[in-house]
Amino acid sequence: MSSRTQRCFSTRSSGPFRSPWTHVAQAAAALAAGMGVGRFVYTPILPLMHTQAGLSSAAGANLATANYVGYLLGALLGIALPALVGSPAVLRGSLMVLTVSLVGMPATHSATVWIVLRLLAGLSSALIFVVAVSSVLSHLRDHPAHLPGWAFGGVGAGIALSGLLVLVLRSVADWRAAWWASAGLAAVFAAVSWNLRPEGAPASAVSSTTGPAHRPGPRTHRWFTALFAAYTLEGIGYVVAGTFLVAAIEQSSPGWAGSGAWVLVGLAAVPSSALWAWLGRRWSRPDLLCAALVIQAVGIALPALVGGVTAALVSALLFGATFLGVSTIALAAGTHLQFPRSVALLTAGYSVGQILGPLVVTPLLHHGYHQALVLAALVVLAAAGAAAVLRIGFPHHLTVARSTVP
């Protein structure tokens, strides 16, 4: 029996045949709920909480940090308990916890409760992300690379739709309504992704019973170390823009410009991963990772160095077009290197960076957000430098059999 026939038989024998686009849509919905709404809706709501709920800049940074600590805990759970990545119950439970955490935000003025809720949102977001991404890279590994890219685009769709909700509601309602509407949107995405199939059994486990023993992959530690460093630094730099970009724009532009720019971030992010995957057919992952990081650094620095509505919109376009692309390229590179549990490990490093980001820039927030954005841009440039190391002897063509996502 040919390998292609075996794959078809395996797919059909495990359940009714489904188009890969169905899997893409369900994974995109999961990422839209967990990341696009549950994680990033805080960015356009933050200015409303400053003006209407009396939230200080330092307290806003603390809430962001709590969310990122929760995200790190979720990523560490994915490392310590690999079975979670293949559990439908974990995905569904995380989607429910996430939605409840959004509903709870407008129900109180307690900063302590807000911190707990954002921590729970971060933890559930990480589990949703690891399950959904591992599922996509596992089940769609024999399909064109743009398919996983469109699944990542769900994050952008969640950002755009939740940002549009906040933009509309800010003129007719308050910050509480923005949280409630976001919870409703997350619930809709959760319903669409409810039947997403998690990652299948690892190839090594299958080979132990159906074929020759699994052979260890080549030594790729040095490249993975450089990749890990670049992705961790990206976590520090990107999260500052991902948290404070709207607030920074609204300091020097009309009120609609910040929320409007955030919607543009989401719209630019929707096709970005598929576009970077398509570019991967012509250029290497190390080259693309360097390029995406440099472009992102320019986008982050623009509102601080230039100002005005035009600079804000260009910044949003560049940031939205790259931050998911960086994740797509980095996670694909980790999988290509066949490093054990690469998705969870890279996500953990990214999470550590996101915790450090708000803490590092908090002392700079007393005079606004512009200095924080400049520092974030410099950190992303440092990430590009670490990514450049990948270009030295990167093993573009590995000779061992390809496995599923570790």
KEMIMI-423512 format. One line per field, with one value per residue (C-alpha): residue in three letters; residue number from 1; x, y, z. Coordinates in pm, 1 decimal. Layout:
# KEMIMI-423512
code: ALA, ... .
pos: NUM, ... .
x: X, ... .
y: Y, ... .
z: Z, ... .
END
This chain:
# KEMIMI-423512
code: MET, SER, SER, ARG, THR, GLN, ARG, CYS, PHE, SER, THR, ARG, SER, SER, GLY, PRO, PHE, ARG, SER, PRO, TRP, THR, HIS, VAL, ALA, GLN, ALA, ALA, ALA, ALA, LEU, ALA, ALA, GLY, MET, GLY, VAL, GLY, ARG, PHE, VAL, TYR, THR, PRO, ILE, LEU, PRO, LEU, MET, HIS, THR, GLN, ALA, GLY, LEU, SER, SER, ALA, ALA, GLY, ALA, ASN, LEU, ALA, THR, ALA, ASN, TYR, VAL, GLY, TYR, LEU, LEU, GLY, ALA, LEU, LEU, GLY, ILE, ALA, LEU, PRO, ALA, LEU, VAL, GLY, SER, PRO, ALA, VAL, LEU, ARG, GLY, SER, LEU, MET, VAL, LEU, THR, VAL, SER, LEU, VAL, GLY, MET, PRO, ALA, THR, HIS, SER, ALA, THR, VAL, TRP, ILE, VAL, LEU, ARG, LEU, LEU, ALA, GLY, LEU, SER, SER, ALA, LEU, ILE, PHE, VAL, VAL, ALA, VAL, SER, SER, VAL, LEU, SER, HIS, LEU, ARG, ASP, HIS, PRO, ALA, HIS, LEU, PRO, GLY, TRP, ALA, PHE, GLY, GLY, VAL, GLY, ALA, GLY, ILE, ALA, LEU, SER, GLY, LEU, LEU, VAL, LEU, VAL, LEU, ARG, SER, VAL, ALA, ASP, TRP, ARG, ALA, ALA, TRP, TRP, ALA, SER, ALA, GLY, LEU, ALA, ALA, VAL, PHE, ALA, ALA, VAL, SER, TRP, ASN, LEU, ARG, PRO, GLU, GLY, ALA, PRO, ALA, SER, ALA, VAL, SER, SER, THR, THR, GLY, PRO, ALA, HIS, ARG, PRO, GLY, PRO, ARG, THR, HIS, ARG, TRP, PHE, THR, ALA, LEU, PHE, ALA, ALA, TYR, THR, LEU, GLU, GLY, ILE, GLY, TYR, VAL, VAL, ALA, GLY, THR, PHE, LEU, VAL, ALA, ALA, ILE, GLU, GLN, SER, SER, PRO, GLY, TRP, ALA, GLY, SER, GLY, ALA, TRP, VAL, LEU, VAL, GLY, LEU, ALA, ALA, VAL, PRO, SER, SER, ALA, LEU, TRP, ALA, TRP, LEU, GLY, ARG, ARG, TRP, SER, ARG, PRO, ASP, LEU, LEU, CYS, ALA, ALA, LEU, VAL, ILE, GLN, ALA, VAL, GLY, ILE, ALA, LEU, PRO, ALA, LEU, VAL, GLY, GLY, VAL, THR, ALA, ALA, LEU, VAL, SER, ALA, LEU, LEU, PHE, GLY, ALA, THR, PHE, LEU, GLY, VAL, SER, THR, ILE, ALA, LEU, ALA, ALA, GLY, THR, HIS, LEU, GLN, PHE, PRO, ARG, SER, VAL, ALA, LEU, LEU, THR, ALA, GLY, TYR, SER, VAL, GLY, GLN, ILE, LEU, GLY, PRO, LEU, VAL, VAL, THR, PRO, LEU, LEU, HIS, HIS, GLY, TYR, HIS, GLN, ALA, LEU, VAL, LEU, ALA, ALA, LEU, VAL, VAL, LEU, ALA, ALA, ALA, GLY, ALA, ALA, ALA, VAL, LEU, ARG, ILE, GLY, PHE, PRO, HIS, HIS, LEU, THR, VAL, ALA, ARG, SER, THR, VAL, PRO .
pos: 1, 2, 3, 4, 5, 6, 7, 8, 9, 10, 11, 12, 13, 14, 15, 16, 17, 18, 19, 20, 21, 22, 23, 24, 25, 26, 27, 28, 29, 30, 31, 32, 33, 34, 35, 36, 37, 38, 39, 40, 41, 42, 43, 44, 45, 46, 47, 48, 49, 50, 51, 52, 53, 54, 55, 56, 57, 58, 59, 60, 61, 62, 63, 64, 65, 66, 67, 68, 69, 70, 71, 72, 73, 74, 75, 76, 77, 78, 79, 80, 81, 82, 83, 84, 85, 86, 87, 88, 89, 90, 91, 92, 93, 94, 95, 96, 97, 98, 99, 100, 101, 102, 103, 104, 105, 106, 107, 108, 109, 110, 111, 112, 113, 114, 115, 116, 117, 118, 119, 120, 121, 122, 123, 124, 125, 126, 127, 128, 129, 130, 131, 132, 133, 134, 135, 136, 137, 138, 139, 140, 141, 142, 143, 144, 145, 146, 147, 148, 149, 150, 151, 152, 153, 154, 155, 156, 157, 158, 159, 160, 161, 162, 163, 164, 165, 166, 167, 168, 169, 170, 171, 172, 173, 174, 175, 176, 177, 178, 179, 180, 181, 182, 183, 184, 185, 186, 187, 188, 189, 190, 191, 192, 193, 194, 195, 196, 197, 198, 199, 200, 201, 202, 203, 204, 205, 206, 207, 208, 209, 210, 211, 212, 213, 214, 215, 216, 217, 218, 219, 220, 221, 222, 223, 224, 225, 226, 227, 228, 229, 230, 231, 232, 233, 234, 235, 236, 237, 238, 239, 240, 241, 242, 243, 244, 245, 246, 247, 248, 249, 250, 251, 252, 253, 254, 255, 256, 257, 258, 259, 260, 261, 262, 263, 264, 265, 266, 267, 268, 269, 270, 271, 272, 273, 274, 275, 276, 277, 278, 279, 280, 281, 282, 283, 284, 285, 286, 287, 288, 289, 290, 291, 292, 293, 294, 295, 296, 297, 298, 299, 300, 301, 302, 303, 304, 305, 306, 307, 308, 309, 310, 311, 312, 313, 314, 315, 316, 317, 318, 319, 320, 321, 322, 323, 324, 325, 326, 327, 328, 329, 330, 331, 332, 333, 334, 335, 336, 337, 338, 339, 340, 341, 342, 343, 344, 345, 346, 347, 348, 349, 350, 351, 352, 353, 354, 355, 356, 357, 358, 359, 360, 361, 362, 363, 364, 365, 366, 367, 368, 369, 370, 371, 372, 373, 374, 375, 376, 377, 378, 379, 380, 381, 382, 383, 384, 385, 386, 387, 388, 389, 390, 391, 392, 393, 394, 395, 396, 397, 398, 399, 400, 401, 402, 403, 404, 405, 406 .
x: 0.0, 145.9, 213.2, -49.8, -308.9, -217.5, -271.9, -609.4, -713.0, -598.0, -790.4, -1109.9, -1089.3, -1058.1, -1386.9, -1581.7, -1366.9, -1352.9, -1206.0, -882.1, -1051.8, -1296.1, -1001.0, -854.4, -1182.9, -1219.4, -857.7, -891.2, -1203.3, -1021.7, -731.8, -974.5, -1141.4, -829.3, -590.3, -775.9, -1049.3, -953.5, -600.6, -591.5, -927.0, -765.5, -561.5, -852.9, -1044.4, -746.3, -793.0, -1161.7, -1068.0, -820.0, -1084.0, -1400.2, -1288.1, -1002.9, -735.6, -384.1, -105.9, 83.2, -228.9, -294.6, 57.5, -2.4, -315.7, -119.7, 153.7, -102.5, -235.2, 113.1, 194.7, -116.2, -6.5, 331.8, 163.0, -48.4, 257.4, 444.4, 149.0, 175.2, 541.2, 496.8, 182.7, 204.7, -123.4, -304.7, -216.7, -423.6, -724.8, -1056.7, -1169.4, -876.4, -963.8, -1331.8, -1269.0, -1020.6, -1269.4, -1530.7, -1291.5, -1178.8, -1534.9, -1624.2, -1312.9, -1427.8, -1779.0, -1631.5, -1425.6, -1715.2, -1878.3, -1632.4, -1405.2, -1163.0, -809.5, -734.1, -1024.6, -924.7, -573.2, -711.4, -944.6, -669.7, -441.8, -710.4, -763.0, -390.5, -370.7, -667.8, -538.0, -206.4, -373.2, -604.6, -306.9, -90.2, -376.3, -492.2, -147.0, -29.6, -350.3, -297.9, 68.9, -8.5, -318.9, -222.3, 145.6, 92.7, -102.6, 27.1, 190.0, -61.6, -337.1, -184.2, -119.4, -489.7, -557.4, -319.7, -518.0, -795.3, -601.2, -624.2, -995.2, -1054.3, -852.3, -1035.3, -1386.4, -1331.8, -1157.5, -1450.4, -1690.2, -1501.1, -1478.1, -1856.8, -1943.5, -1711.5, -1945.4, -2269.6, -2172.3, -1899.0, -1608.5, -1840.1, -2038.8, -1714.1, -1616.5, -1962.7, -1973.6, -1627.2, -1737.1, -2028.9, -1795.4, -1557.5, -1851.6, -1944.5, -1588.7, -1578.5, -1893.5, -1741.4, -1420.4, -1589.9, -1528.0, -1168.6, -960.8, -649.2, -306.4, -287.4, -55.7, 314.2, 486.8, 742.0, 466.7, 318.7, 652.1, 719.6, 430.3, 398.7, 747.3, 1117.2, 1224.4, 1226.5, 1575.2, 1688.6, 1702.1, 2017.4, 2176.2, 1992.5, 2039.9, 2248.2, 1992.6, 1705.3, 1889.6, 1920.9, 1556.3, 1448.7, 1644.4, 1495.6, 1140.0, 1179.1, 1309.3, 1020.9, 785.9, 931.1, 916.1, 592.8, 390.2, 463.4, 309.1, 38.1, -63.6, -4.9, -24.1, -382.5, -316.8, 2.8, -173.0, -459.4, -212.4, -140.2, -425.0, -807.4, -984.4, -1100.3, -747.0, -628.6, -920.8, -926.6, -557.6, -619.4, -888.3, -634.6, -383.9, -634.9, -723.9, -356.6, -295.5, -565.6, -374.0, -25.8, 63.3, -50.9, 151.5, 467.3, 415.2, 390.1, 710.3, 869.7, 856.6, 1112.6, 1317.9, 1449.2, 1284.8, 1589.4, 1581.5, 1207.7, 1227.5, 1494.2, 1292.6, 967.8, 1136.6, 1302.1, 974.2, 795.0, 1053.9, 993.3, 618.3, 647.3, 873.5, 668.5, 400.7, 671.2, 909.3, 666.2, 318.7, -5.0, -283.7, -91.9, 201.5, -42.2, -213.6, 114.6, 238.0, -75.6, -36.1, 329.7, 269.0, -37.0, 139.9, 434.3, 354.5, 164.6, 413.7, 694.2, 504.0, 424.8, 786.5, 936.4, 704.5, 747.8, 1126.5, 1114.7, 908.0, 1146.4, 1439.6, 1253.8, 1332.7, 1125.3, 808.4, 921.3, 578.3, 535.3, 898.5, 892.1, 555.1, 700.9, 995.8, 758.7, 553.3, 854.6, 928.3, 572.3, 594.1, 919.0, 788.6, 538.7, 769.9, 1064.5, 869.2, 659.8, 916.2, 889.4, 509.7, 504.8, 548.2, 333.2, 393.4, 633.4, 956.2, 819.1, 753.9, 1108.5, 1255.0, 1027.4, 1147.6, 1510.2, 1437.3, 1273.6, 1583.6, 1788.5, 1558.4, 1638.7, 2006.5, 1951.9, 1751.4, 2041.7, 2246.8, 2003.7, 2131.2, 2471.1, 2454.9, 2080.5, 1982.2, 1727.7, 1697.2, 1688.1, 1743.4, 1549.4, 1182.9, 961.0, 756.9, 450.5, 473.5, 679.3 .
y: 0.0, 339.2, 603.4, 830.1, 551.3, 480.3, 845.6, 850.0, 524.3, 650.4, 975.9, 805.6, 526.0, 771.9, 937.6, 1091.4, 1261.5, 1636.9, 1904.6, 2048.8, 2387.5, 2269.2, 2202.8, 2542.4, 2718.9, 2544.7, 2613.1, 2974.3, 3013.9, 2869.9, 3111.8, 3398.9, 3326.2, 3251.7, 3509.1, 3760.2, 3830.9, 3679.7, 3810.9, 4119.3, 4288.8, 4434.9, 4665.5, 4876.1, 4855.1, 4978.3, 5351.0, 5324.0, 5173.6, 5457.6, 5726.9, 5555.6, 5305.1, 5508.9, 5254.9, 5400.3, 5332.8, 5121.9, 4921.1, 4868.0, 4728.5, 4501.3, 4357.5, 4294.2, 4121.6, 3902.2, 3791.4, 3703.6, 3515.8, 3307.1, 3251.5, 3125.9, 2886.9, 2747.2, 2700.7, 2525.1, 2291.5, 2204.3, 2113.4, 1921.1, 1736.4, 1667.2, 1473.7, 1806.5, 1899.2, 1607.2, 1650.6, 1783.3, 1834.6, 2070.2, 2275.6, 2300.5, 2368.2, 2642.4, 2804.2, 2812.3, 2950.7, 3217.7, 3330.9, 3341.7, 3548.5, 3809.1, 3819.1, 3875.0, 4184.7, 4436.3, 4276.1, 4433.0, 4730.8, 4523.2, 4536.8, 4206.3, 4030.5, 4183.4, 4043.3, 3694.5, 3710.9, 3822.5, 3549.8, 3288.4, 3436.7, 3407.3, 3048.0, 2940.0, 3135.7, 2950.6, 2609.4, 2701.1, 2823.2, 2516.2, 2273.5, 2456.7, 2514.8, 2160.7, 2032.3, 2240.0, 2151.3, 1784.0, 1726.3, 1959.7, 1869.9, 1701.6, 1997.5, 2324.8, 2558.4, 2836.7, 2632.7, 2657.2, 3022.2, 3088.5, 2913.4, 3157.4, 3432.1, 3360.3, 3567.7, 3864.4, 3808.3, 3806.4, 4126.5, 4303.3, 4204.0, 4273.6, 4601.6, 4700.5, 4618.8, 4846.5, 5121.9, 5116.1, 5080.2, 5352.4, 5621.3, 5470.1, 5268.4, 5231.0, 4997.0, 4737.2, 4692.6, 4647.4, 4353.8, 4194.5, 4224.4, 4073.6, 3780.0, 3720.5, 3727.3, 3481.0, 3249.2, 3249.4, 3160.3, 2892.0, 2731.1, 2717.5, 2556.6, 2316.3, 2003.7, 2080.6, 1759.3, 1794.2, 1666.9, 1299.2, 1038.6, 1122.8, 956.8, 799.0, 617.7, 488.9, 373.3, 166.5, -61.2, -38.5, 10.5, 46.9, 206.7, 585.2, 719.4, 1029.1, 1347.2, 1541.2, 1770.8, 2098.7, 2245.6, 2543.8, 2658.4, 2600.8, 2805.4, 3099.8, 3058.3, 3043.9, 3362.3, 3548.1, 3440.8, 3531.7, 3879.9, 3915.7, 3839.6, 4133.7, 4382.3, 4283.2, 4272.2, 4636.3, 4739.0, 4474.0, 4619.0, 4994.2, 5078.7, 5209.0, 5414.3, 5556.5, 5660.1, 5823.2, 6045.9, 6245.1, 6161.5, 6176.0, 5920.5, 5710.0, 5674.7, 5434.0, 5193.2, 5230.6, 5144.4, 4835.0, 4715.9, 4765.5, 4554.9, 4270.1, 4307.8, 4307.3, 4001.3, 3784.7, 3704.4, 3767.4, 3413.5, 3267.8, 3536.5, 3461.0, 3089.4, 3162.3, 3367.8, 3065.6, 2889.8, 3140.4, 3240.3, 3051.2, 3071.4, 3244.5, 3514.7, 3564.3, 3576.5, 3848.8, 4048.6, 4023.1, 4134.8, 4437.2, 4544.5, 4502.2, 4714.4, 4997.9, 4969.0, 4980.1, 5286.6, 5494.4, 5635.9, 5742.8, 5899.2, 6051.9, 6082.2, 6170.9, 5962.5, 5855.0, 5722.4, 5545.0, 5365.6, 5268.0, 5141.7, 4931.6, 4787.1, 4690.0, 4549.6, 4350.8, 4214.8, 4079.7, 3971.3, 3657.8, 3598.2, 3588.6, 3326.7, 3122.3, 3122.3, 3057.5, 2769.7, 2615.4, 2645.0, 2476.6, 2193.5, 2165.5, 2128.1, 1833.3, 1966.7, 1789.4, 1981.3, 2279.6, 2449.8, 2443.0, 2543.3, 2835.6, 2943.7, 2935.7, 3153.3, 3391.3, 3403.4, 3489.6, 3773.2, 3897.8, 3903.3, 4099.6, 4350.0, 4544.6, 4523.1, 4668.3, 4963.6, 5047.9, 5307.5, 5478.4, 5515.2, 5819.9, 6045.2, 5846.7, 5549.4, 5680.5, 5591.2, 5242.7, 5195.8, 5305.3, 5057.1, 4783.0, 4853.5, 4820.8, 4486.2, 4356.6, 4462.9, 4258.5, 3964.8, 4013.9, 3992.8, 3662.2, 3535.6, 3624.0, 3357.4, 3098.9, 3180.4, 3028.6, 2667.7, 2626.6, 2263.7, 2344.9, 1982.1, 1728.4, 1367.8, 1189.9, 1106.7, 1401.5, 1369.8, 1549.0, 1851.0, 1754.6 .
z: 0.0, -95.1, 170.1, 13.4, 24.7, 386.5, 476.8, 305.3, 472.1, 811.2, 770.4, 668.9, 921.0, 1210.9, 1121.3, 834.4, 573.1, 610.4, 389.9, 526.6, 506.6, 773.9, 1001.9, 912.8, 994.5, 1331.8, 1430.6, 1316.7, 1530.9, 1833.5, 1784.5, 1726.7, 2061.4, 2263.2, 2120.3, 1903.9, 2158.4, 2493.5, 2480.7, 2262.4, 2324.3, 2635.1, 2408.5, 2270.6, 2600.9, 2805.9, 2718.0, 2815.0, 3150.5, 3204.1, 3149.8, 3275.7, 3541.2, 3688.5, 3595.7, 3623.5, 3371.5, 3626.1, 3712.1, 3342.9, 3303.4, 3604.2, 3442.4, 3124.1, 3323.6, 3501.8, 3164.8, 3045.4, 3366.0, 3308.9, 2949.8, 3070.9, 3315.6, 3033.7, 2811.6, 3095.5, 3144.6, 2776.4, 2831.2, 3157.0, 3048.4, 2673.8, 2684.9, 2729.0, 2370.7, 2241.3, 2469.1, 2333.2, 2695.0, 2759.2, 2452.5, 2541.7, 2909.2, 2819.7, 2582.9, 2859.4, 3122.2, 2879.9, 2806.9, 3176.1, 3250.0, 2995.9, 3144.6, 3490.4, 3402.7, 3400.8, 3705.6, 3951.4, 4021.0, 4227.0, 4089.7, 4262.7, 4092.0, 3758.6, 3801.9, 3874.4, 3575.8, 3337.8, 3474.2, 3402.0, 3056.5, 2986.5, 3106.5, 2896.6, 2594.2, 2607.3, 2625.0, 2336.5, 2133.8, 2194.4, 2123.5, 1810.4, 1661.7, 1735.1, 1576.3, 1263.2, 1219.9, 1283.0, 1072.2, 787.0, 761.7, 422.2, 280.6, 129.9, 382.4, 324.4, 494.8, 844.9, 762.0, 715.8, 1047.2, 1219.7, 1050.1, 1297.8, 1549.6, 1314.6, 1258.5, 1633.1, 1673.6, 1390.0, 1499.6, 1869.1, 1785.1, 1563.5, 1846.8, 2083.8, 1821.5, 1774.9, 2142.9, 2271.6, 2134.1, 2269.6, 2578.8, 2840.4, 2911.2, 3069.7, 2749.5, 2559.0, 2782.5, 2762.5, 2383.3, 2362.1, 2576.6, 2340.0, 2039.6, 2209.4, 2278.0, 1909.4, 1807.1, 2077.9, 1937.3, 1587.7, 1716.8, 1959.5, 1748.2, 1648.4, 1641.0, 1857.5, 1758.2, 1659.0, 1803.0, 1765.0, 1474.0, 1707.6, 1893.0, 1570.6, 1435.7, 1746.0, 1660.0, 1284.7, 1152.6, 1222.2, 1545.3, 1539.4, 1478.0, 1667.5, 1464.8, 1384.0, 1641.3, 1601.7, 1948.4, 1838.3, 1583.5, 1822.2, 2087.8, 1846.8, 1745.4, 2110.2, 2189.6, 1891.6, 1974.6, 2343.2, 2254.9, 2010.5, 2299.5, 2494.4, 2208.4, 2040.2, 2361.5, 2442.0, 2111.1, 2143.4, 2481.6, 2453.9, 2082.3, 2097.1, 2411.0, 2256.6, 1935.4, 2123.7, 2309.7, 1995.3, 1754.9, 1753.5, 1975.3, 1681.8, 1544.8, 1814.4, 1788.7, 1411.6, 1393.4, 1605.7, 1364.7, 1084.9, 1282.3, 1281.3, 914.2, 815.5, 1032.3, 869.7, 546.4, 688.1, 794.7, 463.3, 283.3, 481.9, 418.1, 44.6, 61.2, 226.8, -110.7, -239.6, 64.1, 365.7, 708.1, 867.5, 597.8, 634.7, 1014.0, 999.5, 746.7, 943.4, 1265.5, 1102.9, 941.4, 1272.6, 1455.8, 1207.7, 1260.0, 1639.8, 1636.3, 1389.5, 1626.5, 1872.0, 1619.0, 1368.2, 1517.9, 1343.2, 1194.4, 883.4, 1086.2, 1318.3, 1031.6, 864.4, 1202.2, 1243.1, 893.8, 948.2, 1294.7, 1188.3, 881.3, 1082.7, 1438.3, 1331.7, 1052.9, 1307.1, 1509.4, 1199.3, 1080.8, 1424.6, 1514.0, 1169.0, 1203.7, 1543.6, 1400.0, 1102.5, 1340.6, 1501.3, 1846.3, 2116.5, 2214.0, 2012.4, 2001.4, 2378.6, 2446.5, 2205.0, 2343.6, 2695.3, 2591.8, 2416.9, 2737.0, 2952.1, 2711.8, 2739.2, 3118.3, 3105.4, 2847.9, 3063.4, 3366.2, 3171.8, 3030.1, 3337.9, 3462.4, 3121.7, 3131.8, 3360.2, 3057.1, 2815.2, 2591.7, 2326.7, 2507.8, 2569.0, 2197.2, 2107.0, 2355.2, 2220.3, 1865.6, 1977.0, 2143.8, 1825.6, 1632.7, 1880.3, 1802.5, 1434.3, 1523.4, 1702.2, 1405.1, 1175.8, 1353.9, 1213.0, 864.2, 948.3, 832.3, 895.4, 805.0, 536.3, 425.5, 706.0, 597.9, 871.1, 847.1, 936.3, 1254.6, 1377.2, 1599.8, 1907.2 .
END
